[in-house]
Each structure stands twice: as C-alpha cells, then as structure tokens.
Amino acid sequence: MTTDTPARTPRHTRPARIALVGDRSPHVESHVRIPRLLDALASRDGLVLDAYWIPTADAAAEAASGSLARFDAVWVLPGSPYASEAGALAAIRTAREEGIPFLGTCGGFQHALLEFARSVCGLAVGHAENDPAAEDLLIAPLACSLVGHEGLVRAEPGSLAEAALGAEQSLERYHCNFGPDPRHLPALAAHGLRLSSHDGDGQLRMAELPGHPFFLATLFQPELYGDGSRPHPVVKALAAAAVAHAAATG
C-alpha cells in the first residue's frame, strides 16, 4: 500500500468534529491555509473533519460548559499572543484530561508546555510574550529568531513524534520568536511529558504525552508544509486520530 492510498472514513460513523482554537486572522498564513488543508484531508485521504473555529476568548467558557469535551480533536493553532492565554490553556487542559486527540503548533506548543507545567508540575511559570515581567519564565525569547527558518528535527525512536512524522528526521518550517527555557524541561519530563524531538543543537522541537490517545505539540508549523495542497504527516495523523475518536464514541 502506498502512502497516498486514502484511509477512508467508515460510512457508519459520524463526521469527526475538530475544534480549531485560535484567533483567526487573514494575516496569519497558517490560518489562511487551514480550509485548503481540510479539503485535502477529505479528498486525498478520506479523512473528513467537521471544523469549528473557537476564538481563545471563548475557549474557557466552552471548556467550562463541557462543549469542548464533545469534540473529537482540539488543535491549538499559531497566532500568538492569543487574545486569551486562559482560553488557550483551558482548551489544552480539556483535551489532556478528557483524552481528546490534541495538536498544538507553534504558540500551541508553547502553551501546551505552559499548561502542563502549571497544572501537572505545579510550577509558577510564565510566557514572555504574554507576561514579559513574569518572575520565572517557562517560555522565553529565543536567542535566535526562528521566523522564516527551516531546520532538521530528529524524533526519538518509538515515539508518537516519529510515528506522526513517518520518519526519524524531517525538515520543518518555523515562524516564532519564543521557545522553552531548558531549565524547566527536566521537571516536565519527570512528571510524564515526553520530550520526543530535538533539532541538531539539542533544542526541544516536539513533545507528547504517553498514555494519551494522541497528544502532540510542535514548535514548528506543519501548516506551512509545501504549498498547502498536501497535508503535513502530523496534520494527517491528528485527523486520523480524530476520525478514530469519532468512531469509538459514536
């Protein structure tokens, strides 16, 4: 079977519902590409997703009401600083605690680490983009900006990162100025977060949560892969997880 063979959505299952959490903007290239990526997932791979955009300002209320828990996947998108840090964190926590397939990209990666550090590790840490005066930063300015940068990432053997990428290493595109402070990463790993992919300099680029159906965060932006006509393997992996969740939950 070739990699282009569609993984068809079973006819008896309902369409998988995915929450696209982010502050949608025509000026964010990743956002502009989303409709085309969803179309390509359906036409190329048979992975049909019923997508709903949820602004971060609404996400906390959606999580509190239980509405967010009824989705089959949560994707926290690039485009930070978010209108509501609390909303982004609430969406991530819901996906983590409810076993909902989750992908966090760029800002979503940063906030996935922030949510885990605060909620699971009990660390009083901040994000420099949201609160530059915070006493202790988990997400800090990068020494070298990754805006427009391409770089090789290497996934740990046997990790979800490797399975989602479909390879041990991959060339990826970035558009960010912030990343995790290495000082805090041992605490995250000690509490169960797997730091599963790094660049050539050993800097963290992907993280995941073992034991969760699908919980993956990438500092790079898979939305920027190619010309947007073929979904990145990580995006396809999330879509497949969403379809599986819909099939399992009816």
C-alpha positions as CSV (number, residue, x, y, z in Angstrom):
1,M,0.0,0.0,0.0
2,T,1.4,3.4,-0.9
3,T,1.3,6.4,1.4
4,D,-1.2,8.1,-1.0
5,T,-3.8,5.4,-0.5
6,P,-6.8,7.1,1.2
7,A,-7.6,6.0,4.7
8,R,-11.4,6.2,4.2
9,T,-13.7,7.4,6.9
10,P,-16.1,4.5,7.8
11,R,-19.5,5.2,6.4
12,H,-21.3,4.3,9.6
13,T,-19.5,6.9,11.8
14,R,-20.5,10.5,12.2
15,P,-18.1,13.1,10.9
16,A,-15.3,13.9,13.3
17,R,-15.6,17.3,14.9
18,I,-12.4,19.3,15.4
19,A,-12.0,22.5,17.4
20,L,-9.6,24.9,15.8
21,V,-8.6,27.1,18.8
22,G,-7.0,30.4,17.8
23,D,-7.7,34.0,16.9
24,R,-8.4,33.6,13.2
25,S,-6.7,36.2,11.1
26,P,-6.2,36.7,7.3
27,H,-2.7,37.9,8.2
28,V,-1.6,34.6,9.7
29,E,-0.5,32.3,6.8
30,S,-1.2,29.1,8.9
31,H,-4.8,30.2,9.4
32,V,-5.3,31.0,5.7
33,R,-4.1,27.5,4.8
34,I,-6.5,25.6,7.1
35,P,-9.5,25.4,4.7
36,R,-7.4,24.0,1.9
37,L,-5.8,21.5,4.3
38,L,-9.2,20.3,5.4
39,D,-10.3,19.9,1.8
40,A,-7.1,18.0,1.0
41,L,-7.6,15.7,4.0
42,A,-11.0,14.8,2.8
43,S,-10.2,14.4,-0.9
44,R,-6.7,12.9,-0.7
45,D,-7.0,10.8,2.5
46,G,-10.7,10.3,3.1
47,L,-10.4,12.0,6.5
48,V,-13.5,14.2,6.8
49,L,-13.4,16.7,9.6
50,D,-16.2,19.0,10.6
51,A,-14.2,22.0,11.8
52,Y,-15.2,24.8,14.2
53,W,-13.1,27.9,14.8
54,I,-13.1,28.8,18.5
55,P,-11.5,32.2,19.5
56,T,-9.3,31.9,22.5
57,A,-11.6,34.5,24.2
58,D,-14.4,31.9,24.0
59,A,-12.5,28.8,24.7
60,A,-12.5,28.9,28.5
61,A,-16.3,29.2,28.5
62,E,-16.6,26.4,26.0
63,A,-14.4,24.2,28.2
64,A,-16.3,25.1,31.4
65,S,-19.6,24.3,29.8
66,G,-18.4,20.9,28.6
67,S,-18.9,21.8,25.0
68,L,-15.3,21.5,24.1
69,A,-15.2,17.9,25.6
70,R,-17.6,16.8,22.9
71,F,-15.1,17.4,20.1
72,D,-13.1,14.6,18.6
73,A,-9.9,16.7,18.3
74,V,-8.5,20.0,19.6
75,W,-6.0,21.9,17.5
76,V,-4.4,25.0,19.2
77,L,-3.1,27.0,16.3
78,P,-0.3,29.5,15.8
79,G,-1.1,33.2,16.0
80,S,0.1,34.2,19.5
81,P,0.0,36.3,21.5
82,Y,-3.5,35.0,21.9
83,A,-6.4,37.2,22.9
84,S,-6.8,34.9,26.0
85,E,-4.0,32.9,27.4
86,A,-6.5,31.4,29.9
87,G,-8.7,30.3,27.0
88,A,-5.9,28.5,25.2
89,L,-4.8,26.8,28.4
90,A,-8.4,25.7,29.1
91,A,-8.7,24.1,25.7
92,I,-5.4,22.3,26.2
93,R,-6.3,21.1,29.6
94,T,-9.7,19.8,28.4
95,A,-8.0,17.8,25.7
96,R,-5.3,16.4,28.0
97,E,-7.7,15.4,30.8
98,E,-10.6,14.1,28.6
99,G,-8.4,12.0,26.3
100,I,-9.3,14.1,23.2
101,P,-6.8,14.0,20.4
102,F,-4.7,17.2,20.6
103,L,-2.2,19.0,18.4
104,G,-0.5,22.3,19.4
105,T,1.5,24.1,16.8
106,C,4.0,27.0,17.4
107,G,2.0,29.0,20.0
108,G,0.0,25.9,20.7
109,F,3.3,24.0,21.5
110,Q,4.3,26.8,23.9
111,H,1.0,26.9,25.7
112,A,0.8,23.0,25.9
113,L,4.1,23.1,27.8
114,L,2.8,26.0,29.9
115,E,-0.4,24.2,30.8
116,F,1.4,21.0,31.8
117,A,4.0,22.9,33.8
118,R,1.3,24.8,35.8
119,S,-1.4,22.1,36.1
120,V,0.7,18.9,36.4
121,C,4.0,20.1,37.7
122,G,2.7,22.9,39.9
123,L,5.2,25.4,38.6
124,A,4.5,29.1,38.8
125,V,5.9,29.9,35.4
126,G,5.0,32.4,32.7
127,H,5.2,33.1,29.0
128,A,7.4,36.0,28.0
129,E,5.2,37.0,25.1
130,N,2.1,37.2,27.4
131,D,3.8,38.5,30.6
132,P,7.4,39.7,30.0
133,A,7.7,40.8,33.6
134,A,6.9,37.3,35.0
135,E,9.3,36.3,37.8
136,D,10.0,32.9,36.3
137,L,9.6,32.1,32.5
138,L,9.0,28.7,31.0
139,I,8.6,30.2,27.5
140,A,11.3,32.8,26.9
141,P,12.6,34.7,23.9
142,L,14.8,32.6,21.6
143,A,18.4,33.6,21.3
144,C,18.0,33.4,17.6
145,S,14.6,34.1,16.0
146,L,13.0,31.2,14.0
147,V,10.8,33.4,11.9
148,G,11.2,32.1,8.3
149,H,13.6,29.5,9.5
150,E,13.8,25.9,8.2
151,G,15.6,23.2,10.3
152,L,16.0,19.5,10.7
153,V,14.2,17.8,13.6
154,R,15.0,14.4,14.9
155,A,12.4,12.3,16.7
156,E,13.1,9.6,19.3
157,P,12.7,6.1,18.1
158,G,9.3,4.6,19.1
159,S,7.8,8.0,19.9
160,L,4.5,9.4,18.7
161,A,6.6,12.1,17.1
162,E,8.4,9.6,14.9
163,A,5.1,7.8,14.1
164,A,3.4,11.1,13.2
165,L,6.3,12.3,11.1
166,G,6.6,9.0,9.4
167,A,10.4,9.3,9.7
168,E,13.1,9.7,12.3
169,Q,14.0,13.1,11.0
170,S,12.3,15.8,9.0
171,L,13.0,19.3,7.6
172,E,10.4,21.7,9.1
173,R,9.4,25.4,8.9
174,Y,9.1,27.8,11.8
175,H,7.7,31.2,12.4
176,C,8.3,32.1,16.1
177,N,10.4,34.1,18.5
178,F,9.8,32.2,21.7
179,G,10.6,28.7,23.0
180,P,11.0,26.7,26.2
181,D,13.7,27.5,28.7
182,P,15.8,24.3,29.1
183,R,16.0,24.9,32.9
184,H,12.4,23.7,33.4
185,L,12.3,20.8,31.0
186,P,13.6,18.1,33.4
187,A,10.6,18.9,35.7
188,L,8.2,18.4,32.8
189,A,9.9,15.1,31.8
190,A,9.8,13.9,35.5
191,H,6.1,14.4,35.6
192,G,5.5,12.4,32.4
193,L,5.8,14.7,29.4
194,R,8.0,13.1,26.8
195,L,10.4,15.5,25.1
196,S,10.4,13.5,21.9
197,S,12.1,15.5,19.2
198,H,15.0,18.0,19.1
199,D,17.0,19.9,16.5
200,G,20.6,19.5,15.7
201,D,21.6,21.7,18.6
202,G,19.6,19.6,21.1
203,Q,16.8,22.2,21.4
204,L,13.3,20.8,22.0
205,R,11.0,20.9,19.0
206,M,8.3,18.3,19.8
207,A,6.7,17.0,23.0
208,E,4.0,14.4,23.6
209,L,2.1,12.7,26.4
210,P,2.5,8.9,26.7
211,G,-0.7,7.1,27.6
212,H,-2.9,9.7,25.9
213,P,-4.7,8.6,22.7
214,F,-2.9,11.4,20.8
215,F,-1.3,14.4,22.4
216,L,1.4,16.1,20.4
217,A,2.9,19.6,20.3
218,T,5.3,21.0,17.7
219,L,7.3,24.3,17.8
220,F,7.4,24.2,14.0
221,Q,4.3,24.9,11.9
222,P,3.2,21.9,9.9
223,E,0.6,24.2,8.3
224,L,3.4,25.7,6.3
225,Y,4.4,22.4,4.7
226,G,4.8,22.6,0.9
227,D,2.2,24.7,-1.0
228,G,-0.7,23.7,1.2
229,S,-2.2,21.2,-1.2
230,R,-0.9,18.1,0.7
231,P,-1.3,17.9,4.5
232,H,1.8,17.5,6.6
233,P,2.1,14.0,8.1
234,V,1.5,15.4,11.6
235,V,-1.8,17.0,10.4
236,K,-2.9,13.8,8.8
237,A,-2.0,11.9,12.0
238,L,-4.2,14.2,14.0
239,A,-7.1,13.9,11.5
240,A,-6.8,10.1,11.7
241,A,-6.9,10.2,15.5
242,A,-10.0,12.4,15.3
243,V,-11.8,10.0,13.0
244,A,-10.9,7.1,15.3
245,H,-12.2,9.0,18.3
246,A,-15.5,9.7,16.5
247,A,-15.8,6.0,15.5
248,A,-15.1,4.9,19.1
249,T,-17.5,7.4,20.8
250,G,-20.3,7.2,18.2
